[in-house]
Amino acid sequence: MDRDWELFLLPYKQTVDELKVKLRGLRNMYLLKQEHGPIEFVTGRVKPINSILLKSRTRKISLDKLETDMEDLAGIRIMCPFVEDIYDVVEMLKSRNDLKVLYEKDYVTHKKESGYRSYHLICEYPVQLIDEVKVVLVEIQIRTLAMNFWASIEHSLNYKYAGEYPTEINDRLQKAAESAFQLDEEMSTIRDEIKDIQSSFRFKKD
């Protein structure tokens, strides 16, 4: 199937660019108001062509159905300071009028067998093109910094071992995942104290 990939992926690139600006804008609003913000930082990417082709083969997705059957052509990742912030961000995204959440996957409460934790939203986002509004799918992943560190390491190892980890590596990954989550739980115990300190700073400024 002949395809102009640059033209095909353009709406997805625009989706990523627009959502990064909007979500970073939200983060800046919290900073200006000197309030605790649930967003630490935001990244995004459009799936590379070679990854699209590989996934289409392994998942048996026809290239003419990429727009409807491949949900992560556009991807946004939101990092949060605390686990509780993940759910605040989820509710924030659900309330937006420029996103329609189709479904969600809570891998924070229900971790994957590998130890992976993150919250995924599959959304529709309208992109204004030259002569039409095109609705595209975007996957939004929300996780803590600790979850993101573990997932980045696991992702790199997955490339090396093609998902077939040696037993020792797999056991260490499992232990590391639990250690990362224990860190998140420990940090959550001081979340209220941090918010109180921020409130105190606002009071003194006022």
C-alpha positions as CSV (number, residue, x, y, z in Angstrom):
1,M,0.0,0.0,0.0
2,D,1.5,3.3,-1.1
3,R,1.2,6.0,1.5
4,D,2.5,9.5,2.0
5,W,3.5,9.0,5.6
6,E,4.4,12.6,6.3
7,L,0.9,13.7,5.2
8,F,-0.8,10.8,7.0
9,L,1.0,11.5,10.3
10,L,0.6,15.3,10.1
11,P,-2.7,15.4,12.1
12,Y,-1.1,13.2,14.8
13,K,1.9,15.5,15.0
14,Q,-0.4,18.5,15.3
15,T,-2.4,16.6,18.1
16,V,0.8,16.0,20.1
17,D,2.1,19.5,19.6
18,E,-1.3,21.1,20.7
19,L,-1.8,18.9,23.7
20,K,1.7,19.4,24.9
21,V,1.2,23.2,24.8
22,K,-2.2,23.0,26.5
23,L,-1.1,20.6,29.3
24,R,2.1,22.6,30.0
25,G,-0.1,25.7,30.1
26,L,-2.1,24.0,32.9
27,R,1.2,23.2,34.8
28,N,2.2,26.9,34.5
29,M,-1.1,28.1,35.9
30,Y,-0.5,26.1,39.1
31,L,3.0,27.5,39.3
32,L,1.8,31.1,38.9
33,K,-0.9,30.5,41.6
34,Q,1.7,28.9,43.8
35,E,-0.4,25.9,44.3
36,H,0.5,22.2,44.3
37,G,0.3,21.1,40.7
38,P,-0.5,17.5,39.7
39,I,1.6,17.8,36.5
40,E,5.4,17.6,36.9
41,F,6.1,17.6,33.1
42,V,4.7,16.5,29.8
43,T,6.2,14.7,26.8
44,G,4.7,13.5,23.5
45,R,5.6,11.7,20.4
46,V,4.2,10.4,17.1
47,K,4.9,6.7,16.6
48,P,7.8,6.2,14.2
49,I,7.0,4.6,10.8
50,N,9.1,1.5,11.5
51,S,7.3,1.0,14.8
52,I,3.9,1.4,13.0
53,L,4.8,-1.2,10.5
54,L,6.1,-3.6,13.1
55,K,3.1,-3.3,15.3
56,S,0.7,-3.6,12.3
57,R,2.4,-7.0,11.5
58,T,2.5,-8.3,15.0
59,R,-1.0,-7.2,15.9
60,K,-2.4,-8.0,12.4
61,I,-3.7,-4.5,11.8
62,S,-4.3,-3.7,8.2
63,L,-2.6,-0.5,7.0
64,D,-5.9,0.9,5.7
65,K,-7.3,0.6,9.3
66,L,-4.5,2.3,11.2
67,E,-6.6,5.3,12.0
68,T,-9.2,3.3,13.8
69,D,-7.3,0.2,15.1
70,M,-3.9,1.6,16.2
71,E,-4.7,3.8,19.2
72,D,-1.2,5.1,20.0
73,L,-0.1,6.7,16.7
74,A,-0.2,9.9,18.8
75,G,1.1,9.5,22.4
76,I,1.2,11.9,25.3
77,R,2.9,11.1,28.6
78,I,2.1,13.1,31.8
79,M,4.4,12.7,34.8
80,C,3.0,13.4,38.3
81,P,4.7,14.0,41.6
82,F,2.5,11.6,43.6
83,V,0.2,8.6,42.9
84,E,-2.8,10.6,44.0
85,D,-2.1,13.2,41.4
86,I,-2.5,10.7,38.7
87,Y,-6.2,10.4,39.5
88,D,-6.6,14.2,39.7
89,V,-5.1,14.5,36.2
90,V,-7.5,11.7,34.9
91,E,-10.5,13.7,36.2
92,M,-9.1,16.9,34.8
93,L,-8.7,15.3,31.4
94,K,-12.2,13.8,31.5
95,S,-13.7,17.2,32.2
96,R,-12.1,18.9,29.1
97,N,-14.3,19.8,26.2
98,D,-11.5,19.3,23.6
99,L,-11.0,15.6,24.5
100,K,-13.4,12.7,24.5
101,V,-12.2,9.7,26.6
102,L,-13.3,6.5,24.9
103,Y,-12.0,4.2,27.6
104,E,-9.3,3.9,30.3
105,K,-6.9,1.3,31.7
106,D,-5.9,1.6,35.3
107,Y,-2.5,-0.2,35.5
108,V,-1.7,1.7,38.7
109,T,-4.2,-0.2,40.8
110,H,-4.1,-3.3,38.6
111,K,-0.5,-3.6,37.6
112,K,0.6,-5.7,34.6
113,E,2.2,-9.0,35.3
114,S,5.6,-7.5,34.4
115,G,5.2,-5.0,37.2
116,Y,4.3,-2.1,34.9
117,R,2.2,0.6,36.4
118,S,0.6,3.6,34.6
119,Y,-2.8,5.0,33.8
120,H,-3.9,5.0,30.2
121,L,-6.6,7.0,28.5
122,I,-7.6,6.4,24.9
123,C,-9.1,9.6,23.6
124,E,-10.5,11.3,20.5
125,Y,-9.1,14.8,19.7
126,P,-10.3,17.1,17.0
127,V,-7.6,18.7,14.8
128,Q,-8.4,21.7,12.7
129,L,-6.8,21.1,9.3
130,I,-7.0,23.4,6.2
131,D,-10.4,22.4,5.1
132,E,-11.8,20.1,7.8
133,V,-11.8,19.0,11.4
134,K,-10.2,15.6,11.7
135,V,-10.9,13.5,14.8
136,V,-7.8,11.4,15.7
137,L,-7.1,8.9,18.4
138,V,-4.5,9.7,21.0
139,E,-3.2,7.6,23.9
140,I,-2.4,9.5,27.1
141,Q,-0.3,7.8,29.7
142,I,-0.2,9.2,33.3
143,R,2.3,8.0,35.8
144,T,4.7,9.1,38.6
145,L,8.4,9.8,38.1
146,A,9.3,6.5,39.7
147,M,6.9,4.6,37.5
148,N,8.3,6.3,34.4
149,F,11.9,5.5,35.4
150,W,11.0,1.8,35.8
151,A,9.1,1.8,32.5
152,S,12.0,3.4,30.6
153,I,14.4,0.7,31.8
154,E,11.9,-2.1,31.0
155,H,11.3,-0.6,27.5
156,S,15.1,-0.6,26.8
157,L,15.4,-4.2,28.0
158,N,12.4,-5.3,26.0
159,Y,14.3,-4.2,22.8
160,K,17.4,-6.2,23.8
161,Y,15.5,-9.4,24.8
162,A,12.5,-9.0,22.5
163,G,10.2,-9.5,25.5
164,E,11.8,-12.9,26.4
165,Y,13.7,-11.9,29.6
166,P,16.1,-14.3,31.3
167,T,14.6,-15.4,34.6
168,E,17.1,-13.4,36.6
169,I,16.4,-10.2,34.7
170,N,12.7,-10.8,35.1
171,D,12.9,-11.3,38.8
172,R,15.0,-8.2,39.2
173,L,12.5,-6.2,37.2
174,Q,9.7,-7.4,39.4
175,K,11.6,-6.4,42.5
176,A,12.5,-3.0,41.0
177,A,8.8,-2.4,40.2
178,E,7.8,-3.1,43.7
179,S,10.6,-0.9,45.1
180,A,9.5,2.0,42.8
181,F,5.9,1.6,44.0
182,Q,7.0,1.6,47.7
183,L,8.9,4.8,47.0
184,D,5.7,6.3,45.6
185,E,3.7,5.2,48.6
186,E,6.3,6.6,51.0
187,M,6.3,10.0,49.1
188,S,2.5,10.1,49.3
189,T,2.8,10.2,53.1
190,I,4.4,13.6,52.9
191,R,2.1,14.9,50.1
192,D,-0.2,16.8,52.6
193,E,2.8,18.3,54.3
194,I,4.1,19.7,51.0
195,K,0.7,21.1,50.2
196,D,0.6,22.8,53.6
197,I,4.0,24.4,53.0
198,Q,2.9,25.7,49.6
199,S,-0.3,27.1,51.2
200,S,1.9,28.8,53.9
201,F,4.0,30.4,51.2
202,R,0.9,31.7,49.5
203,F,-0.4,33.1,52.8
204,K,2.8,35.0,53.5
205,K,2.9,36.4,49.9
206,D,-0.7,37.6,50.2
